[in-house]
Amino acid sequence: MQNMVHQDIPALVIDNVSKIYVQWQRSGKIKDIVKNLFSPERKEIKALDRLSFKVSSGEFLAYAGANGAGKSTTIKILSGILQPTSGNISVLGMFPGKDRIKLMENIGVLFGQRTELWWDHPVITSYEWKKSVWNIPQNIFDENLAMVTELLDLSDILKTFARELSLGQRMRADLGMLLLHNPRIIFLDEPTLGLDVLAKKKMINFLKKLNKEKGITIIVTSHDMDDLEEMAERIILLSKGQIAFDGNFEELRKVQNNSSRLIITSSGEAPVLDEMELIISEEGKHSYKFDKEKIKINEIFKKLSQYPEIIDIEIIKAPIEDIIADLYNSWKK
Amino acid sequence: MDKIKTLIRMFKIYGKMDLLWFLRDTKYCLMYIFSDMISTLAVVVGVFLLAVKFDGIGGMTEKEIIFMLGYSVLVEGVFALFFISNNAGQISRTIGRGQMDHKMIQPLPVWIQLATEGFSPVSGNGVLLCGIGLVYYSISSSEINVSGIWIVLLLINLIASCTIMISTIYMLSCTAFYAPAAAEEIASVGIGMFESLKNYPLGGMNKSTQIFFCSLIPVGMIVWFPSRILLGKFDIMIFMIMAAAIFLVLAVLIFKKGMRYYAKYGSPRYSSFGHR
């Protein structure tokens, strides 16, 4: 596969984009029958609220947020499936609403809970179908088929019906199909959803390799923050259709001032440590959150030396899941 | 020119995929073809028996009825050939299940996808062969003067009949853009309506009923009206072409409006079976 990164054009630009959905409200009461017929109650939902950001070519962006934050809506707007209510979008210098066909020749979209494979055909038939639809030259198709077969370990499943694949196999087959036409950007909506640990690891390693070696811009959404941290350098966190955070994962930890965890294994009670919050205490293992910038490590050890029942001490980075959970909670308040 | 090349490329791949089904699951594919033929013939037999019993019905003789039923099976055969697979003829399922997304991420105009993805030259040909056989039998046993012009007329009428049928089904299916759950199966209802009503000659009905069944509910335009043209009972051929053009334009306009709605609001439903 050729490296087709065009450094001069940003991979995508979202400028002041809003998307408003309308939900019909149904009371289910007899007295509302007439009202529901002529003027049903409507509720406007702002899926995206004046969203603006830019992604450079070759970036690996994690796009995260709680349920209903607007992640899938953004992916659908970027791929021309949905139109924004207002604002401008450019993907590889093209406008998804106007240049859908040209754009689709250059990008790939994969919705984790869906499949682009033909359900009642072997995987290889779907790949040949893709070759025809995308009009992929035979030599590029052969080259890319060989690459995805090797890297995604597809040789055993190419002749298997899509409906007979396990979820992990299906995701690999879908990802392989996504790459057959040399896309310059790929949008992955929940690609690790439902995968077991091994399948997930394989998927993540493959995506990282793809981004690093082929320079493909990748925009990935997931609820699994650990996966996102392992894959991406930059994370955009959405809350109520707006950007709540845009930066790298280290900066994200600093936002919450609780970037570190102290885990103590003790035969006694949990030690009382000032300025540190005890998060969980279970079967002799006590976990505290603290900010390394505020509390020095030697001070912690000094305090802990007063507890002879301590068996083991471990200091780790706060799991990104915890940071995000704290953030989501703070946004709810 | 590019679009024609794309159309041919797409017909080729869908034809190949249909053939692959036959080669892989020959037994099931043959069973499917035969059962399709039997059910199609069963639908027309009722009208045929009525015509035999009463020595013709609806202003048509027994032989004319046989021709009309042959033409009806032929229309169904052409419809099956181009729209039977992948819900191409039952587009309300695709719309209602939120699967237009699959079409939007392909680098092809949506109309090319819809026009080609139902192409089934192998599994869809059983009914077509029955139709050809029946029409051949009826013209060989009647006084129809078959000439080159008549065959061209037959082809034009076939195209027009299928256009009216698929356009009506698409117009009905557009309701699935607005009520995806309620209207998901509306295309099947439309197809069922044509299957059961198109075989009846409308000659015995009053003018207003005939106009109703040739316009708002155009079952008469699928078989009865074109059969009258081909049997030499009605001379103004342009009626069929104009009707087909009007239905097609209406279907395109309504479908485009539905697509704009889809792009604005999306679909709240999704059934994760990929391309079907």
Chai-1 contact restraints between the chains, C-beta under 6 A:
chainA,res_idxA,chainB,res_idxB,connection_type,confidence,min_distance_angstrom,max_distance_angstrom,comment,restraint_id
A,S79,B,I105,contact,1.0,0.0,6.0,A-B,restraint_1
A,I81,B,D101,contact,1.0,0.0,6.0,A-B,restraint_2
A,I81,B,M104,contact,1.0,0.0,6.0,A-B,restraint_3
A,L82,B,A263,contact,1.0,0.0,6.0,A-B,restraint_4
A,L82,B,G266,contact,1.0,0.0,6.0,A-B,restraint_5
A,Q83,B,A263,contact,1.0,0.0,6.0,A-B,restraint_6
A,Q83,B,K264,contact,1.0,0.0,6.0,A-B,restraint_7
A,I101,B,P107,contact,1.0,0.0,6.0,A-B,restraint_8
A,M104,B,I105,contact,1.0,0.0,6.0,A-B,restraint_9
A,M104,B,P107,contact,1.0,0.0,6.0,A-B,restraint_10
A,E105,B,P107,contact,1.0,0.0,6.0,A-B,restraint_11
A,V109,B,I105,contact,1.0,0.0,6.0,A-B,restraint_12
A,Q113,B,S272,contact,1.0,0.0,6.0,A-B,restraint_13
A,R114,B,S272,contact,1.0,0.0,6.0,A-B,restraint_14
A,T115,B,G274,contact,1.0,0.0,6.0,A-B,restraint_15
A,L117,B,G274,contact,1.0,0.0,6.0,A-B,restraint_16
A,W118,B,H275,contact,1.0,0.0,6.0,A-B,restraint_17
A,W119,B,F273,contact,1.0,0.0,6.0,A-B,restraint_18
A,W119,B,G274,contact,1.0,0.0,6.0,A-B,restraint_19
A,W119,B,R276,contact,1.0,0.0,6.0,A-B,restraint_20
A,W129,B,I13,contact,1.0,0.0,6.0,A-B,restraint_21
A,S132,B,R9,contact,1.0,0.0,6.0,A-B,restraint_22
A,S132,B,I13,contact,1.0,0.0,6.0,A-B,restraint_23
A,V133,B,Q106,contact,1.0,0.0,6.0,A-B,restraint_24
